[in-house]
Structures are given as structure tokens and as C-alpha cells.
């Protein structure tokens, strides 16, 4: 049984209800993963620590007034759907961006079955008019692209108070150095609780360098 106690203080409903919804999400993910490449088959047996708890470790990094979440390249719904489950019945709302139709269908089924406050944009980030989109409080993305590419994808959605909380692996230091060639930003590095080589990068004040 997974230990959710480190995150229970953030839940707005009983921990048992959150666990039940997370178990339903895990069952749907395994079912769809049999025919879709939502997560690596090699990691499916470690679904809870490798994917679900890995997603939930964003919770302690949130601020009390974080309400609007934008998840880029949602794929199997990680980290957005575990976060939406954890924050269900609170004010948080999630927009998931995913261009692949079959993955969109999976995401929408989970959202519908679990009654989550989330919507799916079936397309790429460049198909969203950022001028007509409310600035998110938090942008998330996991296993989508190297940091320089990610910053290019998300910068248009940054407002003055927006933060990106991004899962990164052992090459995060190299990616940070490469990113600073084109971007200025503040960053806080938090060691991952599920991957000894991994980190969470909290990026704020993102702006393109001027020549």
C-alpha cells in the first residue's frame, strides 16, 4: 500500500478517497497501456513509486493560491492526473495538452470517470493562442523534452507569477547550462524523492535573453 502521508496535508478530502481514485487511475493506466504506449512497459510493475508518487512529489512545492495548472505533453497523464486527483474538490483546475488522439481519449476517460476538474487540449502548444489563455500559476511537464526545448514551448504562457515545476534526470545540470545561453530565469532545485539521480526544477521569472 503506497504511503500518501507526506502529501495528506495538501488533500482537501479524506486520504482514503484520494487513494481510491489513484488506484482507479492506476487500473485504467494499466488497461490502456496494454494497447497504448502510455508508460514504459519496463516500469509498469513499479507504477506507484516510478510514476504516481513521482508525480505527487510536486505537491509540497505548491503555494496555497496555486489554482490554474497547465500540463504540456500529458501522454499518460503524468504528473497532471495524480495532482488533479490529489487536489480534487478544491479550486485547482487543470489543462492538459496532448496532440496524439488515442492518448487524448485515455486522458478524457480518466477525467470523466473520476470527475476531475480538468480539460484536454487535443493539439500542440503552438495551436493554443496564449493571448487568449489565462496565465497558469503552475506549468508542469514530465519526460517530454530537454529543458531548452521545454522553455521554448512554455515561455509564451508565463505571467509574472507563473512557475514551471519540471521533472528532470541526471543531465539536469547540463540542460540548465545550455538553457542559460538563450534564457534568463530563477531556479530552485529539489532532489527527487523517487529517483536518486532526478530533481524537480522550479523555474520562475523566465525571459528570453536580449542581445
C-alpha positions as CSV (number, residue, x, y, z in Angstrom):
1,X,0.0,0.0,0.0
2,X,1.5,3.4,-1.0
3,X,2.3,5.8,1.7
4,X,0.5,9.1,1.0
5,X,1.1,10.6,4.4
6,X,3.8,13.0,3.2
7,X,1.2,14.7,1.0
8,X,-2.0,14.3,3.1
9,X,-1.8,17.9,4.4
10,X,-2.5,19.2,0.9
11,X,-5.5,17.0,0.3
12,X,-8.9,18.7,0.6
13,X,-10.8,15.4,1.2
14,X,-10.1,12.2,3.2
15,X,-6.8,10.4,2.3
16,X,-8.8,7.1,1.7
17,X,-10.8,8.8,-1.0
18,X,-7.7,10.1,-2.7
19,X,-6.1,6.7,-2.5
20,X,-9.2,5.1,-4.1
21,X,-9.2,7.5,-7.0
22,X,-5.4,6.9,-7.5
23,X,-6.0,3.2,-7.6
24,X,-8.7,3.7,-10.2
25,X,-6.3,5.8,-12.2
26,X,-3.6,3.1,-11.9
27,X,-6.0,0.4,-13.1
28,X,-7.1,2.5,-16.1
29,X,-3.5,3.3,-17.0
30,X,-2.5,-0.4,-16.9
31,X,-5.6,-1.3,-19.0
32,X,-4.8,1.3,-21.7
33,X,-1.1,0.6,-21.6
34,X,-1.7,-2.8,-22.9
35,X,-2.6,-1.3,-26.3
36,X,-1.1,2.2,-25.9
37,X,2.5,3.3,-25.1
38,X,1.5,5.5,-22.1
39,X,4.3,4.5,-19.9
40,X,7.3,2.2,-20.5
41,X,6.3,-1.5,-20.2
42,X,9.5,-2.0,-18.1
43,X,8.3,0.4,-15.5
44,X,4.6,-0.7,-15.3
45,X,5.3,-3.1,-12.4
46,X,6.7,-0.1,-10.5
47,X,3.8,2.1,-11.4
48,X,3.2,3.6,-7.9
49,X,6.7,4.7,-7.0
50,X,8.0,5.3,-10.5
51,X,5.1,7.3,-11.8
52,X,2.3,8.1,-9.4
53,X,4.3,9.0,-6.2
54,X,6.8,10.7,-8.5
55,X,4.0,12.9,-9.7
56,X,2.7,13.7,-6.3
57,X,6.0,15.0,-5.0
58,X,5.2,18.2,-6.7
59,X,2.5,18.9,-4.1
60,X,4.9,20.2,-1.3
61,X,6.3,22.7,-3.8
62,X,2.9,24.3,-4.5
63,X,1.7,27.6,-3.0
64,X,-1.7,27.9,-1.3
65,X,-3.1,30.1,-4.1
66,X,-2.0,27.9,-7.0
67,X,-5.2,27.2,-8.9
68,X,-4.5,27.1,-12.6
69,X,-2.3,24.3,-13.9
70,X,-1.1,23.8,-17.4
71,X,0.5,20.4,-18.3
72,X,2.4,20.1,-21.5
73,X,2.8,16.8,-23.4
74,X,0.5,15.0,-21.0
75,X,0.7,11.5,-22.6
76,X,-0.3,9.1,-19.8
77,X,-1.5,11.9,-17.6
78,X,1.7,12.2,-15.5
79,X,2.1,14.3,-13.4
80,X,-1.2,16.2,-14.1
81,X,-3.8,13.5,-13.3
82,X,-2.4,12.3,-9.9
83,X,-2.2,16.0,-9.0
84,X,-5.7,16.6,-10.1
85,X,-6.8,13.6,-8.0
86,X,-4.9,14.9,-5.0
87,X,-6.5,18.4,-5.3
88,X,-10.0,17.2,-6.3
89,X,-12.8,19.2,-4.7
90,X,-10.5,22.2,-4.3
91,X,-10.2,25.3,-6.5
92,X,-7.5,23.8,-8.7
93,X,-8.2,23.3,-12.4
94,X,-6.0,21.6,-15.0
95,X,-5.5,22.0,-18.7
96,X,-3.7,19.0,-20.3
97,X,-2.1,19.5,-23.7
98,X,-1.6,16.3,-25.8
99,X,-1.5,16.0,-29.6
100,X,-1.9,12.2,-30.0
101,X,-5.6,11.3,-30.4
102,X,-5.5,7.9,-28.6
103,X,-3.8,9.4,-25.6
104,X,-6.3,12.2,-25.6
105,X,-9.1,9.6,-25.4
106,X,-7.4,8.0,-22.4
107,X,-7.0,11.3,-20.6
108,X,-10.6,12.2,-21.2
109,X,-11.9,8.9,-20.0
110,X,-9.9,9.2,-16.7
111,X,-11.2,12.8,-16.2
112,X,-14.8,11.7,-16.9
113,X,-14.7,8.6,-14.7
114,X,-13.1,10.3,-11.8
115,X,-14.9,13.6,-12.0
116,X,-11.7,15.7,-12.2
117,X,-11.6,19.4,-12.7
118,X,-9.6,19.1,-15.9
119,X,-9.8,19.5,-19.7
120,X,-7.7,18.2,-22.5
121,X,-6.5,20.4,-25.4
122,X,-6.1,18.0,-28.3
123,X,-3.1,19.6,-30.1
124,X,0.3,21.0,-29.6
125,X,1.2,24.1,-27.6
126,X,1.6,26.2,-30.7
127,X,-2.0,25.6,-31.5
128,X,-3.1,27.5,-28.3
129,X,-3.3,31.2,-28.5
130,X,-1.5,32.2,-25.4
131,X,-3.0,35.8,-25.7
132,X,-6.5,34.3,-25.1
133,X,-5.4,31.9,-22.3
134,X,-5.4,32.8,-18.6
135,X,-1.9,32.7,-17.3
136,X,-1.3,29.5,-15.4
137,X,0.0,29.6,-11.9
138,X,2.0,26.4,-12.5
139,X,3.2,24.7,-15.6
140,X,4.2,21.0,-15.4
141,X,5.8,18.6,-17.8
142,X,7.4,15.2,-17.4
143,X,9.6,13.2,-19.8
144,X,8.8,15.4,-22.8
145,X,11.9,17.2,-24.0
146,X,15.3,18.6,-22.9
147,X,15.0,21.8,-20.9
148,X,16.0,24.3,-23.7
149,X,13.2,22.9,-25.8
150,X,10.7,22.9,-23.0
151,X,11.4,26.6,-22.2
152,X,10.7,27.4,-25.9
153,X,7.4,25.6,-25.6
154,X,6.2,27.1,-22.4
155,X,7.6,30.7,-22.3
156,X,4.5,32.2,-24.1
157,X,2.3,31.1,-21.2
158,X,4.4,32.6,-18.5
159,X,2.9,35.5,-16.5
160,X,4.8,37.5,-13.7
161,X,3.7,34.9,-11.1
162,X,3.9,31.7,-13.2
163,X,6.2,28.9,-12.1
164,X,7.2,25.8,-14.0
165,X,7.8,22.7,-11.9
166,X,9.6,20.2,-14.2
167,X,10.8,16.7,-13.6
168,X,14.4,16.2,-14.8
169,X,17.0,13.5,-14.6
170,X,20.7,13.1,-14.2
171,X,21.5,15.5,-17.0
172,X,19.7,18.5,-15.4
173,X,22.9,20.4,-14.8
174,X,23.9,20.2,-18.5
175,X,20.4,21.2,-19.5
176,X,20.4,24.2,-17.2
177,X,23.7,25.4,-18.6
178,X,22.5,25.1,-22.2
179,X,19.2,26.8,-21.3
180,X,21.0,29.8,-19.9
181,X,22.6,30.5,-23.3
182,X,19.2,31.7,-24.5
183,X,17.1,32.3,-21.3
184,X,17.3,34.2,-18.0
185,X,15.4,32.6,-15.1
186,X,15.4,31.8,-11.5
187,X,15.6,28.2,-10.5
188,X,15.2,26.1,-7.3
189,X,16.5,22.6,-7.5
190,X,14.7,19.9,-5.3
191,X,16.1,16.4,-5.1
192,X,13.6,13.8,-6.2
193,X,12.2,11.5,-3.6
194,X,11.8,8.7,-6.0
195,X,14.9,8.8,-8.2
196,X,18.3,9.4,-6.7
197,X,19.5,10.9,-9.9
198,X,16.4,13.0,-10.5
199,X,15.4,16.5,-9.5
200,X,12.4,18.9,-9.7
201,X,13.3,22.3,-11.2
202,X,11.1,25.1,-10.1
203,X,11.6,27.9,-12.7
204,X,10.3,31.4,-12.3
205,X,10.9,34.8,-13.9
206,X,11.5,33.2,-17.3
207,X,12.5,35.7,-20.0
208,X,14.4,35.4,-23.3
209,X,17.9,36.9,-23.3
210,X,18.3,40.1,-25.2
211,X,21.3,40.7,-27.4
